[in-house]
Amino acid sequence: MIEHYFDCPHCWENQLKMIDPSVPNQNFIEDCEVCCNPLEFDIIIQDNTLLSFSVIPIGQ
């Protein structure tokens, strides 16, 4: 697993995301663990290295 810290774009709390490096292109929606607002994650991994990580707030 790859550890990556990010700031929630809704509440600005710094959080840890554990990323499975066996899937090279990942796009998924999860709720923030602090404020429960929805976030869209877009992640690219190559050779067990995190190449790109973006988190986008989803408006409600």
PyMOL commands that set and color helices and strands:
alter all, ss='L'
color gray80, all
select strands_A, chain A and resi 2-7+14-19+25-31+38-46+49-57
alter strands_A, ss='S'
color yellow, strands_A
deselect
rebuild
show_as cartoon
